[in-house]
Amino acid sequence: MLVTTGSQQALTLVATALLEPGDTVLVEEPAYLSAIQCFQLAGARLVAVPSDADGPDVEQLISLIQSEKPKLFYLVPTFQNPTGRTLSAARREAIARSAGQHGVWIVEDDPYTELRYDGAPIPPIAAHPAAADRTILLGSFSKIVAPGLRLGCSAPPPGCAPP
């Protein structure tokens, strides 16, 4: 786990490490504005994955993966910003399988999962075996501890981080 000065720094480090100018990044529609700006600063070409009330449409995701050959797919699966929606366990598993089958990195931004007031938490995409080796899980303590703390983290898959 890499401790950062907020999840925005973790996202910037991911973009710097994985992207070259001109690389394609898939983002859910709508997407978190600061993530869009981060990927644009890295020179990425952004392509939106159409979404429905349950999140990114998996069939559209697969189609875009095949046609656009993206380097990564960025999403906020729990209490998504700006919609507030949460992806079901089934949708998360389908996204994990799709990315795993096609060799696409997933950047799972998860700053809000601890804000759940009822119901059981849904395991992150990073917990699915199909995507465990290609999902970078980002977190932040600013939503649950103190907004001014600016403390975040990145949990890359084993073998991705330096020894």
C-alpha positions, 0 to 999 in steps of 0.5 A: 500500500502506498500512502499519499497526500490524498487520493488525488495524488494517488490518481496522479501517480497512477496516471503518470506511471501507466499512461503515455500521451495519446493513450485511451482511458475509459471513464464512466458516464458521467465521471468525476471531474478531477479524474478527467482533468488528471487524465487530460493532464497526462495527455490521455484521450478520454472515452465515456462508457455509457451508463444506466441506473446501475452503472457502466453498461458492461456490453458497451464497456466490452465493445469500447475495450475492443474498438478503442484498446484503452490502457485503463478504465477509471470508475467510482463504484460506490456512491459514485461522484456525481450520481451517488449510485452504487454498482451491484456485486454482479455488475462489479464482477462483470466489469472485473471479468471484462477487464481481465479478459481484455487486459485492461487496467482498472482504477477503482476510486473508492473514497466513499465506501465507509459512508454507508448508513445501512446494508452490507458493504459490497466487495470492491472490484479489486477483490474479484479474482478476474481483476485482482492482478490489474486493479489499482484501488484508491482510497481516501481518509478525508471523507471519514476522518477529516477533510483537511487531513489530505491522506489517501492511499493506493493499493496496487496488485501484487507485483505492480509495486516496487519491492 
